[in-house]
Amino acid sequence: MFSPHTSEMDASDQPLVILLPVFNDWLAAQSLLGQLDRVLTESSIEARVLIVNDGSREAPAVGFPGHNFKALSYVDILHL
């Protein structure tokens, strides 16, 4: 938490947010999300993922990401 009496933030109060750029390789993004979820679950870390669609011509598959993640509390896509 940010305190006006210090210039530092307590990282334990801040959620981990992962930015994942994707350009047409939604299968690789799906695989990476699964791997991230496994590693973060093993480490007892919760995270949010924002996938940045860098102008892909291919759309993600229907139902993407389609997993019931344990450590990833939020997954969304930002289309640029």
Order of alpha helices (4+ residues) and beta strands (2+ residues): beta-alpha-beta-beta
